[in-house]
Amino acid sequence: MKLLLDSCVWGGALEALRLEGHDVTSVGAWPSDPGDEAILQVAFDEGRVVVTLDKDFGELTVARGHAHAGIIRLVGLPARRQAEYCAAAVATHGTDLTSGAILTVTSDRVRIRAGR
């Protein structure tokens, strides 16, 4: 799956997710952070799921109607386990994500807000 990691996601998640076979880029590698709206637009344009710790992306898409290609929000997870939980969510809910779902992932559950 094509993923875009927000700058708040642990840096080691990039390589860990690549090793799982995903096409991953990171805002952390960009010259500067352009803000959530621009990140969301780049991800949408490239068909990438945004992976973040930030709930602002959900607000942009749900309350303000911004287009997106799926969002995974990681909540309360240790940094070094973020890639593991993200990969598991993608493996289990990839079809939901390709339909534009928003997943909220914690250590004990995944909440799915259906896409379009």
N, C-alpha and C positions, 0 to 999 in steps of 0.2 A: 504494500500500500504506500501511497505517496503521503508523507507527513511533513509538517513544518513545526518545529519546536520553538515555542516562545522563549524569550530570553530568560525567563524565570525557571525553566526546566533544567535539571542537573545536566551539566555539560557532557558527562560520561554517557548519557542516554543516547546521544547521537550515534556513536560507534556501536553501542550495544544493539540498537534497533537496526542498524545497517547489517550487523552480523545475523540478524533474524531474517534478512532478505528484503527489508523495506527500503524505499527510496526516500531518504531523509535529508532535509536541510534544516538550518537553525538560524534564527534571528540573531543569535549570539555571534555568528560569523559575519554579519552585515557591518558596514562601517559605523552605523548608528541605528538606534531603535526608532523607527518612524512613527510609532504609536499604534494602538490596537486597530483602528480603522484601516490603516494602510497595510498592516500585517494580514488582516482578514481579507482584504482585496487581493493581495499577492497570492495568498493561499487559494482563494477562489479561482483566480485567473490560471493558476497552475494545477488546479484540481487536487490540492493537498488538504488533508485534515489537519487542523490546528491542534497542537497538543500544548496545554497550558495549565498553570495553577490558578489562573486569574479568572474570576467570574464575570468580568466585564465583557468578555466575548459573547457570553450568553445574552447579556442585556442588549448588546449591539444587534444581535440576530433576532431575538424574540421580541423585544420591545420596540426596536427601531427598524426592523425589517431588512437589515443588511444581508446580502446573499453570502452563502458559505458552502463549503464542500464537506462539512462535518467538523465536529469539535469534540475533543476528549479533554475533559477537565479532571486533573488529578488532585485529590483532596486528602490532606493529612498523611501523605505517604513519605517514608524516609527517602531522601534524595537518591541513594544508591539502589532503590527498588522501583523507581519511577519507570524505567525502561521495561522491567519485568511486567508490571501491571498494565502498562500501555500495550505491550505486545499481546498479553492475554486478552485484553479488551478488543483489540483488532482481530485476533483469531476467532473470538467468540461472536463479535458483533460487527464484523466487516461489512456485511450486507446492509445493516442499519446505517452504518457510516456512509456508505456509497449512496444511500438515499437521503443524506443530509441530516442524520440524527446528531443530537448532542448527548454525549455520554458523560455522566459524572461518576468517576471511579474512586472508591474508597477501598480500604483493606478488606472489607467484608461484603461489598455489594457494588453493583453497577446500576445506576438509574438511567433510563433511556427516555429522552424526549424525541419522539418520532420526527423525522424530516418531512419536507414538503408533502 
